Amino acid sequence: MSRAINFRVWHTPTATMHNYLKAKFGPKGINVTLSGKFKDVEEPTTLTVPNKDLEIMQFTGIEDKNGTPIFEGDVVEYESQDPVTAAKKRIVIEWNNRRGEASIGFHMPAVRELMQVIGNVFENPELLTAL
């Protein structure tokens, strides 16, 4: 199975989410180039920042029921199909480095078709209290 390898990043100093363009390795460590709108700039542009200022999130390779790409750090909601516990449930997507797959797993196609991204842990921390 092949999938797109994409990342997005949370830039901690500005508390903003950006697309990850490239990483540059230098004598002082890694610098990452981001794209998006930055302070005092109207048009999307790029900015190179130190890696220590970033939280990097990888694309899981799947999309929610609306076609929204699911990244680690996303909070997804889905309706339980169990008639006994039928209710909306929320989970935070985390990467499992041992198996190389997201916590939702690639073996749950029925659940994936019901999932909807409702936010992420950086832009919507209040969603974590409802888990």
Buried (B, 14 or more C-beta within 10 A) or exposed (E): EEEEEBBBBBBEEBEBBBBBBEEEEEEEEEBBBBBBEBEEEEEEEEBEBEBEBBBBBBBBBBBBEEEBBBBBBBBBBBEEEEEEEEEEBBBBBEBEEEEEBBEBBBEEEEBBEBBBBBBBBBBEEEBEEEE
